[in-house]
Each structure stands twice: as C-alpha cells, then as structure tokens.
Amino acid sequence: MAGDRERDNRAEPRSPRFRLDQPRTPRPKLLPDYDPEAFGRLSERIARFLGTGRFIVWMTVVIILWVVWNVTAPGHLRFDQYPFIFLTLMLSLQASYAAPLILLAQNRQDDRDRVNLEQDRKQNERSIADTEYLTREIAALRMGLGEVATRDWIRSELQDLVREVEEQRGEQRADKRVVFPSEGARGRDVGDR
C-alpha cells in the first residue's frame, strides 16, 4: 500500500479542477472587442444621413467643387486630372461602405419590426381572449336575467293583485257585508278597548 501511494505521488500532476460555482477566466482575444449595439446604432445614423436630401446636396456640392477645381486650377495645384480617377475611386469607396451600412440598418429595423409584430400578435391574442370571456359573461348574465324578476314584471304582478283586491272590495260592498265590525256606525273601535 505504501508503494502505491508513492507511485501516485510520482505520477504526472493532475490538471486543476474547474469549479462550477465560479466564472471562468476570459480567454485572450485576437480580434479587438466592440459593442455590436453601438456599431449598429452608428450604422443606422449613417444610413439615415445617406438617405436625406442634405447628403445629396452636400455630395453634389463636393463633386462640383472637385471637378471645377481640377479643371480650372493651375496645373501644379490639380490633384486629379481630367478622367477624375481619384474622384471615381472616392465615390466607389463611399458606395462600398454605404451599401453594407444600409443593409445593416435594414436588418436591425427588420429585427425591431419582428419584435413589434410579435408583441402586437400577443396583444391581439389577449384582446381576443378578453373579448371572448366578456361575451361568455354577458351571455351568462342574460341567461340569469331571464329567470330574475324585472321591475316591469313586478309592477304588472302588483297591478294584477290591486285589481283583484279592488274586485273583491267591490263584491264585498255589493254584498253589504261588513268585514270589520269596527267599521260600523261609530267608525272606530273605541268601545273595544
């Protein structure tokens, strides 16, 4: 047994165990770290600016000044000769950056639209469920009201009872019967006390 322990101690050192209750240390990154949301917001701002009349006016002014300068300026001050290759390069560079930025902004807008549509769909489902619940409750109330005495029904029943009582009184007066002996000549029941 002692020999086994010595062999275990001489064996290769074990790798450290990773604890699950502690976060792992971040690995070194080769590429720079950036915030995708910040980049997306920036691309949306650029795409919005590229889609305005202000951008078109400024780009037109810059191109006109570029062409006028390179046509009318003295030869040693011109930086782009007649075929305007540098201007073409700059416009191509601007277009090559503008297209992906616009697509990125559209993708972000599509994601927002998708989330909004999902929220609207859930809200509509809740509204439909609420409407169906209220419809069932109203139907139950109507069914319950069919069995409840309404004011008009009670009124008509009371009027029928009053008519019956009046008819009975009329019959009693016709018979000249005195229902209550106190209603005799004296009109009061003073003697009964």
C-alpha positions in Angstrom: 0.0 0.0 0.0 2.7 2.4 0.8 4.3 1.7 -2.6 1.0 2.5 -4.3 1.0 5.9 -2.6 4.5 6.7 -3.6 3.7 5.8 -7.2 0.6 8.1 -7.2 2.7 11.0 -5.8 5.3 10.5 -8.6 2.7 10.3 -11.3 2.0 13.3 -13.6 0.5 16.2 -11.8 -3.3 16.4 -12.2 -4.8 19.3 -14.1 -6.6 21.7 -11.8 -10.3 21.0 -11.5 -12.6 23.7 -12.7 -15.1 24.8 -10.2 -18.7 25.2 -11.4 -19.6 27.8 -8.9 -17.1 30.3 -10.1 -17.0 32.0 -13.6 -14.2 31.1 -15.9 -11.5 33.5 -16.7 -11.9 35.1 -20.0 -9.7 33.8 -22.8 -7.4 36.2 -24.6 -9.0 37.6 -27.8 -7.1 38.0 -31.0 -9.6 40.5 -32.5 -10.5 43.8 -30.9 -13.7 43.8 -28.9 -16.5 46.1 -29.9 -20.1 46.7 -28.9 -22.4 45.4 -31.7 -25.2 47.6 -30.5 -23.1 50.8 -30.6 -21.9 49.8 -34.1 -25.5 49.1 -35.2 -26.7 52.5 -33.8 -23.8 54.2 -35.7 -24.7 52.4 -38.9 -28.3 53.5 -38.6 -27.3 57.1 -38.1 -25.1 57.0 -41.2 -27.8 55.2 -43.2 -30.3 57.8 -42.1 -28.0 60.6 -43.2 -27.2 58.9 -46.5 -31.0 58.8 -47.2 -31.5 62.5 -46.8 -31.6 65.4 -49.3 -28.9 67.1 -47.2 -26.4 64.4 -48.1 -27.3 64.5 -51.8 -26.9 68.3 -51.8 -23.5 68.2 -49.9 -22.2 65.3 -52.2 -23.3 67.3 -55.3 -21.5 70.4 -54.0 -18.3 68.5 -53.2 -18.3 66.8 -56.7 -18.9 70.2 -58.4 -16.1 71.8 -56.4 -13.8 68.8 -57.1 -14.5 69.0 -60.9 -14.3 72.8 -61.1 -11.0 72.9 -59.1 -9.4 70.1 -61.1 -10.4 71.8 -64.4 -9.7 75.5 -63.7 -6.9 75.4 -61.2 -3.2 75.8 -62.3 -1.6 72.5 -63.3 0.7 72.1 -60.3 -2.4 72.6 -57.9 -4.6 70.0 -59.6 -4.7 66.7 -57.7 -7.0 64.8 -60.0 -6.6 65.2 -63.8 -9.5 65.0 -66.3 -10.7 61.4 -66.2 -11.1 62.1 -62.5 -9.9 58.7 -61.4 -9.4 59.7 -57.8 -13.0 61.1 -57.7 -14.2 57.8 -59.1 -12.2 55.9 -56.5 -13.6 58.0 -53.7 -17.2 57.6 -54.9 -16.7 53.8 -55.2 -15.2 53.7 -51.7 -18.2 55.7 -50.4 -20.6 53.4 -52.1 -18.8 50.2 -50.9 -19.2 51.4 -47.3 -22.7 52.8 -47.7 -24.3 49.6 -49.0 -23.3 47.3 -46.1 -24.2 50.1 -43.6 -27.6 50.5 -45.1 -28.1 46.7 -45.2 -27.1 46.5 -41.5 -29.5 49.3 -40.6 -32.3 47.5 -42.6 -31.5 44.2 -40.8 -31.8 46.0 -37.4 -35.1 47.6 -38.5 -36.3 44.1 -39.6 -35.4 42.7 -36.1 -37.3 45.6 -34.4 -40.3 45.1 -36.7 -40.3 41.4 -36.0 -40.3 42.0 -32.2 -43.1 44.6 -32.6 -45.2 42.3 -34.7 -44.7 39.5 -32.1 -45.8 41.9 -29.3 -48.8 43.1 -31.4 -49.8 39.4 -32.1 -49.6 38.6 -28.4 -51.6 41.7 -27.5 -54.3 40.8 -30.1 -54.5 37.3 -28.7 -55.0 38.7 -25.2 -57.7 41.1 -26.6 -59.5 38.3 -28.3 -59.4 36.1 -25.2 -60.7 39.1 -23.1 -63.5 39.7 -25.7 -64.5 36.0 -25.7 -64.5 36.0 -21.9 -66.7 39.1 -21.7 -69.0 37.6 -24.4 -69.5 34.5 -22.3 -70.1 36.6 -19.2 -72.7 38.7 -20.9 -74.4 35.6 -22.2 -74.4 34.1 -18.7 -75.9 37.4 -17.3 -78.6 37.4 -20.0 -79.5 33.8 -19.2 -79.6 34.7 -15.5 -81.7 37.7 -16.1 -84.2 35.6 -18.0 -85.0 34.0 -14.6 -84.9 37.1 -12.5 -88.0 39.2 -11.8 -87.7 42.5 -13.5 -89.2 45.8 -12.4 -91.8 45.7 -15.2 -92.9 42.2 -14.3 -93.2 43.0 -10.6 -95.2 46.1 -11.5 -97.6 44.1 -13.6 -98.0 41.5 -10.9 -98.7 44.2 -8.3 -101.3 45.8 -10.6 -103.0 42.5 -11.1 -103.1 42.0 -7.3 -104.5 45.5 -6.8 -107.2 44.8 -9.4 -108.1 41.6 -7.7 -108.3 43.3 -4.3 -110.5 46.1 -5.8 -112.7 43.5 -7.4 -113.0 41.7 -4.0 -113.8 45.0 -2.3 -116.4 45.8 -4.9 -118.0 42.4 -4.4 -118.0 42.9 -0.6 -119.6 46.3 -0.9 -122.2 44.8 -3.2 -123.0 42.2 -0.5 -123.1 44.9 2.1 -121.2 42.7 4.4 -119.0 44.3 7.0 -115.7 42.6 7.2 -114.5 44.5 10.2 -117.1 45.2 12.9 -115.4 48.4 13.9 -116.4 49.9 10.6 -120.0 50.2 11.9 -121.8 53.4 12.7 -119.2 54.6 15.1 -116.4 54.1 12.7 -113.9 53.5 15.5 -113.2 50.7 17.8 -113.1 52.9 20.9 -115.6 50.7 22.8 -113.5 47.6 22.2 -110.6 48.9 24.3 
